[in-house]
Amino acid sequence: MKILGISAFYHDSAAAILVDGKIGAASQEERFTRVKHDLRFPLCAIADCLKQVGAQIDDLDYVVFHEKPLRKFNRLIKTYLGFAPRGYTSFAKAMPLWLTNKLYQKDNILDALSTFGKFDAKRLLFSEHHLSHAASAFFPSPFQEATVLTLDGVGEEATTTVAHGKGNQLTITKELHFPHSLGMLYAAFTYYTGFKVNSGEYKVMGLAPYGQPIYAEKILEHLVDLKEDGSFRLNQDYFNYCTGLTMTNENFDELFGGSPRTPKEDLTQRHMDLAASVQSVTEEIVLRITRNLAKESPHGNLCLAGGVALNCVANGKILRDGAFERVWIQPAAGDAGCALGAALAAHYLYAEKPRTVVSGKDSMQGSYLGSYFSQKECEGRLQKVGAVFHTLSEEGIIHETVNALEAEKAVGWFQGRMEFGPRALGGRSILADPRSETMQKKLNLKVKFRESFRPFAPSVLAEDVSEWFELDRESPYMLLVAAVKKELQRPMTDEQEALFGIEKLNIPRSDIPAVTHVDYSARVQTVHADTNPRYHNLISAFKERTGCPVLVNTSFNVRGEPIVCTPEDAFSCFMGTNLDLLVVENCILFKEEQDMSLAKDYKDAFELD
């Protein structure tokens, strides 16, 4: 049985395909179109998934869309009626698109699928948005039974759902509806601090440790009516997302002492304190929810999905809180993951196929589910773009890469299948030496072209994680934050502690300063020999040379662009940045040997997005 899942028209369209219940492929549209968070129908991603499993459109038993458009339309109408006459501008802007296009989603999907050939309309199914999220979290998890918590902005109506999964069954048991949304609360502060909604939330999370949560009490007093069990209501007197074209309004401005920051304005301590405050409130809400759910869940297993589940700081707090013994988070927790979840929901809930769980092991295959290019393809593509490269054995590749890393050079690493989800996990990564005291600044400003405060993640050998971080379990998807081991930390002096937030950035915090955030934390990825053997071998060789089983790992892209997909994308990024070395499968490229007239101009890449 072959089932194709599709998510589209949110901020990250994607496709995923199951073959007899196994994930055959999953890809995001943005990687192919090079439009970040592309929300268009994922024609390229579908083509990639079909190609990877060797299928045609008429081979598919079902195609499943990730939500039910009519229910979403009903929610929009109810919202506009509930706030009328406010919101007419937003209503007038949205309705023509719905009445001429979105209400006819079934016809639109079938028309798009006709690009690949004839497809029987009877085999087109629709899942609910939050059920798709929940299915993406439970069915690939290593649990036979679990509580599933989904937190996001909004689906059709739901913003928060609780589901119970057991075997091949999954049932939503509790819902919180729009406009009361933790995702919307966080997005409001993302907007207010000058970042792009549905894109910049992780920047707010990264900025938070530079501030103090001095506004948290004000948020809980005026914006959020939070109950002991974690349920909450948002005071719409302070928000504009139901009726307007912005997230917040004048009352919000007055409450927090000023207008929203524009993207080009400097960040101040106030913005850092606002970020710290909404992060603190978010953590308090999710902890109340999970503690309450744990009382009702004797199995001790929790699965997480939805955009809020990408808040790895909150995830780390859930884990350390200990209400649930085991926590598993879908690596593509955002809307892209709904494509996979829709396919899984159809396989288990609609087709009623049996489910087998391998104890302690998920079925995400390390999230290496995207495009793959053979050595021959890589060589041919690099030759066509004028790249100068050498072809080496794996031993030679690893030797040269470790040499570069030890010399504090930045390395583009393009290996195996592309990752599915927002994190680079050693398939499409930029790597560096975490011991360098200047590497964070170099990578941010000269390679990634992004804000200097942004932290980098460590990739650590799974067998060594507990010796370097306060983490006693695997974290293969970079979705948990943990502190660097106390004995590796470097305390700040009183004079350093007194510095303004961002001024603390260049003070080394530990023996691995390039991956240690201002609060001594790190977003940890454990690397496993069975899921990414070459990456594991590279870190092992670096450890043998230096004694350090950790590398800096950040996504292979520049600000404003998606992670690279093809060898051509990798070469373009290599040539347009201060990367020193590029490794594409067994091809190695040295910057000094390249024709620099081929360099892509990224001078405008630092425009704030």
C-alpha positions in Angstrom: 0.0 0.0 0.0 1.3 3.4 -1.0 -0.1 6.6 0.6 0.9 10.2 -0.2 0.4 12.9 2.4 0.3 16.6 1.5 0.4 19.8 3.6 0.0 23.1 1.7 -1.1 26.7 2.0 0.3 27.1 5.5 3.8 28.4 5.9 5.7 25.2 5.0 4.2 23.0 2.3 5.5 19.4 2.2 4.8 15.9 0.9 5.5 12.5 2.5 4.9 9.0 1.2 4.4 5.7 3.0 5.1 2.3 1.4 3.4 -0.5 3.3 3.5 1.7 6.4 7.2 2.6 6.2 8.2 6.2 5.6 9.6 6.1 2.1 10.3 9.8 1.7 9.4 13.2 3.0 10.4 16.6 1.6 9.6 20.3 2.0 8.7 22.4 -1.0 11.0 25.3 0.0 14.1 23.1 -0.6 13.3 22.8 -4.3 11.8 26.2 -5.1 14.3 28.1 -2.9 11.4 30.2 -1.4 11.7 30.0 2.4 8.5 28.6 4.0 6.9 28.1 0.6 3.2 27.7 1.1 2.2 26.8 -2.4 1.0 23.3 -3.4 4.1 21.1 -3.1 4.5 19.9 -6.7 8.3 19.6 -6.4 8.1 17.8 -3.1 5.5 15.3 -4.5 7.7 14.7 -7.5 10.7 14.0 -5.3 8.8 11.6 -3.0 7.4 9.7 -6.0 10.9 9.5 -7.5 12.5 8.2 -4.3 10.2 5.3 -4.0 9.9 4.6 -7.7 6.2 5.2 -7.9 3.7 6.9 -10.3 0.6 8.8 -9.3 -1.7 5.9 -10.3 0.3 3.6 -8.0 -1.0 5.4 -4.9 -3.8 3.9 -2.9 -4.6 7.2 -1.3 -3.6 10.9 -1.3 -4.4 12.6 2.0 -4.6 16.4 2.5 -3.6 17.5 6.0 -6.7 19.5 7.0 -10.4 20.0 6.2 -10.8 23.4 4.4 -14.6 23.8 4.9 -14.2 23.5 8.7 -11.5 26.2 8.5 -13.8 28.4 6.5 -16.5 28.0 9.1 -14.1 29.1 11.8 -13.1 32.2 9.9 -16.8 33.1 9.4 -17.6 32.6 13.1 -14.6 34.7 14.1 -15.6 37.6 11.8 -19.2 37.5 13.0 -18.1 37.3 16.6 -16.0 40.5 16.3 -18.2 42.4 13.8 -18.2 45.2 12.8 -14.5 45.1 13.7 -12.3 43.3 11.3 -14.0 44.3 8.1 -10.7 45.1 6.3 -9.4 41.6 7.1 -12.7 40.0 6.1 -12.8 41.9 2.8 -9.2 40.8 2.1 -9.7 37.1 2.9 -13.2 36.4 1.5 -12.5 36.8 -2.3 -9.6 34.3 -2.0 -11.8 31.8 -0.2 -14.9 32.2 -2.4 -12.9 31.9 -5.7 -10.3 29.4 -4.7 -9.9 27.9 -1.2 -13.5 26.6 -0.9 -12.8 24.4 -4.0 -9.7 22.8 -2.5 -10.7 19.3 -3.6 -10.9 20.4 -7.2 -7.7 22.3 -6.9 -5.8 19.4 -5.4 -7.1 17.0 -8.1 -6.1 19.5 -10.8 -2.6 19.8 -9.3 -2.2 16.0 -9.1 -3.1 15.7 -12.8 0.4 17.1 -13.4 1.6 13.6 -12.6 -1.1 11.7 -14.4 -4.7 10.5 -13.9 -5.8 10.1 -10.3 -9.2 8.8 -9.1 -11.0 11.4 -7.0 -12.4 8.6 -4.8 -8.9 8.0 -3.4 -8.5 11.6 -2.2 -8.9 11.9 1.6 -8.9 14.8 4.1 -7.6 14.6 7.6 -8.1 17.2 10.4 -5.1 19.5 11.0 -4.5 18.6 14.6 -5.1 14.9 14.0 -2.4 15.1 11.3 -0.1 16.7 13.8 -0.9 14.1 16.5 -0.5 11.2 14.1 2.9 12.5 13.0 4.0 12.4 16.7 2.5 9.2 17.9 2.7 6.7 15.0 6.5 7.1 14.4 7.2 7.2 18.1 8.9 4.3 20.0 5.8 4.0 22.3 3.0 1.4 22.1 0.8 3.8 24.2 1.2 7.6 24.8 -0.4 10.9 25.5 -0.1 13.2 22.5 0.0 17.0 23.0 -0.3 19.3 20.0 0.3 23.0 20.4 0.3 25.4 17.5 -1.2 28.6 16.2 -4.5 27.2 14.8 -5.7 24.4 12.6 -9.4 24.4 11.5 -10.5 25.5 15.0 -8.3 23.8 17.5 -5.1 25.4 18.9 -4.3 22.9 21.5 -5.3 19.2 21.6 -4.7 16.2 23.7 -4.9 12.7 22.2 -4.5 9.2 23.4 -2.6 6.8 21.2 -2.5 3.0 21.7 -1.4 0.5 19.1 -2.9 1.6 15.8 -5.5 3.8 17.4 -5.4 7.6 18.1 -8.2 9.6 19.5 -8.4 13.3 20.3 -9.8 13.7 23.8 -9.5 17.4 24.6 -9.4 20.6 22.6 -8.8 24.3 23.1 -10.2 26.5 20.3 -9.2 29.7 18.5 -8.6 32.5 19.4 -7.0 31.1 22.6 -3.7 29.9 21.3 -0.2 29.6 22.8 1.2 29.7 19.3 -0.6 33.0 18.7 0.7 34.4 22.1 4.3 33.7 21.1 3.7 35.0 17.6 2.4 38.2 19.1 5.7 38.8 20.9 7.6 37.7 17.9 5.9 40.5 15.9 6.2 43.0 18.7 10.0 42.4 19.1 10.5 43.0 15.4 10.7 39.5 14.0 8.7 37.8 11.3 5.7 35.7 12.4 5.9 32.0 11.5 9.6 32.4 11.0 11.2 34.4 13.8 9.9 32.6 16.9 13.1 30.7 17.3 14.9 34.1 17.3 12.8 35.2 20.3 13.7 31.9 22.0 17.4 32.5 21.3 17.2 36.1 22.5 15.4 35.2 25.8 18.5 34.2 27.8 19.9 37.8 27.4 16.9 39.2 29.3 15.0 38.9 32.5 11.3 37.8 32.6 10.3 41.1 34.2 7.0 41.3 32.2 5.9 37.7 32.9 3.6 38.8 35.7 2.1 41.5 33.5 1.4 39.0 30.8 -0.3 36.6 33.2 -2.3 39.5 34.8 -3.5 41.2 31.6 -3.1 38.8 28.6 -3.5 35.3 29.8 -6.1 33.8 32.1 -4.1 30.7 33.1 -5.8 27.9 35.1 -4.0 25.4 37.3 -4.5 22.6 34.7 -2.8 24.6 32.0 -6.0 25.6 30.2 -6.1 29.3 29.4 -7.9 32.1 27.6 -6.3 35.1 25.9 -7.7 38.6 26.5 -8.5 39.8 23.0 -8.5 43.4 24.1 -4.8 43.3 23.5 -4.5 41.4 20.3 -5.4 42.2 16.6 -5.0 38.8 14.9 -8.7 38.1 14.9 -9.8 41.2 13.1 -6.8 43.0 11.7 -3.6 42.6 9.7 -1.2 42.8 12.7 -0.7 40.6 15.8 -1.1 43.3 18.5 -2.9 46.6 19.0 -2.6 50.0 20.8 -3.6 48.5 24.1 -0.7 46.0 23.8 1.6 48.9 23.0 0.5 50.9 26.0 0.8 47.9 28.3 4.4 47.2 27.3 5.6 50.8 26.9 6.0 51.4 23.2 5.2 50.5 19.6 6.4 47.3 18.0 10.1 47.3 17.0 10.8 47.6 13.3 13.2 45.0 11.9 15.9 47.6 11.4 15.8 49.0 14.9 18.5 48.0 17.3 17.7 45.4 19.9 17.5 46.8 23.4 17.4 45.3 26.9 13.6 45.9 26.8 13.3 43.6 23.8 15.4 40.9 25.5 13.3 41.2 28.6 10.1 40.8 26.6 11.5 37.7 24.9 12.5 36.3 28.3 9.0 37.0 29.6 7.0 35.3 26.9 9.4 32.4 27.0 8.9 32.1 30.8 5.1 32.2 30.4 5.2 29.6 27.6 7.2 27.3 29.8 4.8 27.8 32.7 1.8 27.0 30.5 3.3 23.8 29.0 4.5 22.6 32.3 1.1 23.0 33.9 -0.5 21.2 30.9 2.0 18.3 31.0 1.9 17.9 34.8 -1.9 17.7 34.7 -1.8 15.2 31.8 0.7 13.0 33.6 -1.7 12.5 36.5 -4.1 10.9 34.0 -1.5 8.9 32.0 -0.2 5.8 33.9 2.1 4.8 30.9 4.5 7.8 31.4 4.9 8.5 27.7 4.4 11.9 26.0 4.5 12.8 22.4 4.7 16.4 21.2 3.8 18.0 17.9 2.8 21.4 16.5 4.9 24.5 16.0 5.2 25.2 19.8 6.9 21.7 20.1 9.9 23.3 18.2 10.5 25.4 21.3 13.4 23.2 22.5 14.0 25.2 25.7 10.4 24.4 26.8 10.9 20.8 25.7 14.0 20.5 27.9 12.0 21.9 30.9 9.3 19.3 30.3 11.9 16.5 30.3 13.7 17.7 33.4 10.4 18.3 35.2 9.9 14.5 35.2 6.1 14.4 35.1 6.5 12.1 32.1 9.3 9.6 32.2 9.7 9.5 28.4 9.2 12.3 25.8 9.3 12.0 22.1 9.0 15.0 19.7 8.3 14.8 16.0 11.4 16.4 14.3 9.1 18.0 11.7 6.8 19.3 14.4 5.6 22.3 12.4 3.1 22.2 9.5 5.4 20.3 7.2 5.1 17.3 9.5 1.3 17.3 8.9 2.0 15.8 5.4 3.5 12.8 7.1 0.9 12.7 9.8 -2.0 12.8 7.3 -0.5 9.8 5.5 0.0 7.9 8.8 -3.5 8.7 9.9 -4.9 7.2 6.6 -2.7 4.1 7.0 -3.7 3.3 10.6 -7.0 5.0 11.2 -8.7 4.8 7.8 -7.1 1.6 6.3 -6.9 0.1 9.8 -3.4 -1.4 9.2 -1.7 -3.0 12.2 1.2 -1.2 13.9 4.5 -2.7 15.1 6.7 -0.8 17.5 10.3 -1.6 18.0 11.0 -1.0 21.7 13.1 2.1 22.3 13.4 3.0 18.6 11.3 5.4 16.5 10.6 5.0 12.8 11.8 8.4 11.5 15.1 7.0 10.2 17.0 9.9 11.8 14.7 12.2 9.8 17.0 11.6 6.8 14.0 11.3 4.4 14.7 13.8 1.7 16.6 13.9 -1.6 19.7 11.8 -2.2 22.4 12.3 -4.9 24.8 9.5 -5.9 28.5 10.1 -6.2 28.2 10.1 -10.0 25.4 12.7 -9.9 27.3 14.9 -7.5 30.4 14.9 -9.7 28.4 15.6 -12.9 26.5 18.5 -11.2 29.6 20.1 -9.7 31.4 19.9 -13.1 28.5 21.7 -14.8 28.7 24.7 -12.4 32.5 25.0 -12.8 33.5 23.6 -9.4 37.1 22.4 -8.9 37.0 19.3 -6.7 39.0 16.2 -5.7 37.4 12.8 -5.3 38.7 11.0 -2.2 37.9 7.8 -0.3 35.8 8.2 2.9 39.0 7.9 4.9 40.5 10.8 2.9 37.4 12.9 3.2 37.3 12.5 7.0 41.1 13.2 7.3 40.9 16.4 5.3 37.7 17.6 7.0 39.2 17.1 10.5 42.3 19.0 9.4 40.1 21.9 8.4 38.1 21.8 11.5 41.1 21.7 13.7 42.5 24.8 11.9 39.2 26.6 12.8 37.9 26.6 9.3 34.2 26.5 8.5 33.1 23.4 6.5 30.0 22.8 4.3 29.0 19.2 4.8 26.6 17.7 2.2 26.1 13.9 2.7 23.4 11.3 2.2 19.7 12.1 2.3 18.4 15.6 3.1 16.8 16.1 6.5 13.0 16.5 6.8 12.1 19.3 9.2 13.7 22.6 10.2 17.0 21.2 11.7 20.2 20.2 9.8 21.3 17.0 11.4 24.5 16.2 9.5 23.1 15.8 6.1 23.1 19.4 5.0 25.1 21.1 7.7 27.8 23.7 8.3 30.4 22.4 10.7 33.1 24.0 12.9 35.3 23.5 16.0 33.2 24.2 19.1 36.4 25.0 21.1 37.0 28.2 19.2 36.2 31.4 21.1 35.6 33.4 17.8 33.7 30.8 15.8 30.1 31.8 16.9 30.7 35.4 15.7 32.5 34.3 12.5 29.7 31.9 11.5 26.9 34.3 12.3 28.3 37.4 10.6 30.5 36.0 7.8 28.9 32.7 6.8 25.2 32.8 7.9 24.8 36.6 7.5 22.5 36.8 10.5 22.2 38.4 14.0 25.2 37.9 16.2 23.2 36.8 19.2 22.0 33.6 17.5 23.4 30.4 19.2 24.7 27.3 17.5 24.0 23.7 18.3 26.4 21.0 19.2 26.5 17.6 17.6 27.9 15.1 20.1 28.6 11.4 19.9 25.6 9.7 21.5 27.9 7.6 23.7 29.5 10.8 25.1 26.6 13.1 25.6 26.3 12.7 29.4 30.0 13.6 29.9 29.6 16.9 28.2 26.0 17.9 28.8 23.4 17.6 31.6 21.4 15.1 29.5 21.1 11.4 30.2 19.3 10.3 27.0 19.5 10.6 23.3 18.4 13.8 21.4 18.9 12.9 17.8 16.6 15.7 16.4 18.1 18.7 18.2 14.9 19.4 20.0 16.1 19.4 23.6 18.1 22.1 25.4 20.4 21.0 28.2 23.1 22.7 30.2 26.8 22.2 29.5 28.4 20.1 32.3 29.2 22.2 35.3 32.9 21.2 35.2 33.2 22.5 31.7 31.6 25.9 32.4 33.5 29.1 32.9 31.9 31.4 35.4 31.7 35.1 34.6 33.3 37.8 36.8 31.2 40.4 38.5 32.3 42.9 35.9 31.2 40.6 33.1 27.9 39.9 34.7 27.2 43.7 34.8 27.5 44.0 31.0 24.5 44.8 28.8 22.8 41.6 27.4 24.4 41.4 23.9 27.8 42.5 25.3 28.0 39.2 27.1 28.0 37.4 23.8 31.7 37.2 23.2 32.6 36.1 26.7 33.5 32.4 26.6 31.0 30.4 28.7 32.7 27.0 28.6 35.4 24.8 27.1 33.2 24.6 24.0 32.2 28.3 23.8 31.0 28.2 20.2 28.0 26.0 21.2 27.4 27.4 24.7 24.6 30.0 25.0 24.7 32.9 27.4 22.9 30.9 30.0 25.3 27.9 29.7 22.7 26.0 27.7 23.0 24.1 24.4 20.5 22.7 21.9 21.9 19.2 21.8 22.0 16.7 18.9 23.2 13.2 19.7 24.8 11.5 16.7 24.3 7.7 16.3 26.4 5.3 14.3 23.4 3.4 13.0 21.5 6.4 11.5 24.4 8.5 10.2 27.6 6.5 10.1 29.7 8.9 8.2 28.9 11.9 10.4 29.5 9.7 13.4 32.9 8.6 12.0 33.8 12.3 11.4 33.1 13.3 15.0 34.9 10.2 16.2 38.0 11.2 14.2 37.8 14.7 15.5 37.5 13.3 19.1 40.6 11.1 18.5 42.6 14.1 17.3 41.4 16.7 19.9 39.7 14.8 22.7 36.5 16.6 22.0 33.5 14.5 20.7 31.5 17.6 19.8 31.2 19.7 16.6 29.3 23.0 15.9 26.4 22.1 13.6 24.2 24.7 11.9 22.0 24.5 8.9 23.7 24.8 5.5 22.2 28.0 4.3 22.4 31.7 4.6 19.8 33.9 6.3 16.6 34.2 4.2 17.2 31.0 2.2 16.1 27.4 2.8 18.7 24.7 3.7 20.5 23.6 0.5 19.0 20.7 -1.4 21.3 20.0 -4.4 25.0 19.9 -5.0 24.5 23.1 -7.0 22.8 24.8 -4.0 25.7 23.7 -1.8 28.3 25.1 -4.3 26.4 28.4 -4.6 26.3 28.9 -0.8 30.0 27.9 -0.5 31.0 30.4 -3.1 28.9 33.3 -1.7 30.1 33.0 1.9 33.2 32.6 3.9 33.0 28.9 4.1 36.6 27.5 3.7 35.8 23.9 2.6 33.0 22.0 1.0 32.4 18.3 1.1 29.8 16.8 -1.2 29.7 13.0 -0.7 33.3 12.0 -1.7 34.0 15.3 -3.5 36.1 17.9 -1.6 36.4 21.5 -2.6 39.0 24.0 -1.3 38.0 27.7 -1.6 41.4 28.8 -2.8 41.2 26.6 -5.8 37.8 28.0 -7.1 37.1 30.5 -9.8 35.8 33.4 -7.6 34.1 35.0 -10.5 31.4 32.3 -9.9 30.7 33.5 -6.4 27.1 34.4 -5.6 26.6 37.9 -4.2 25.0 37.7 -0.8 25.6 41.3 0.1 21.8 41.8 0.6 21.3 38.6 2.6 21.6 40.5 5.8 18.4 42.4 5.2 16.3 41.5 8.2 13.6 39.0 7.4 
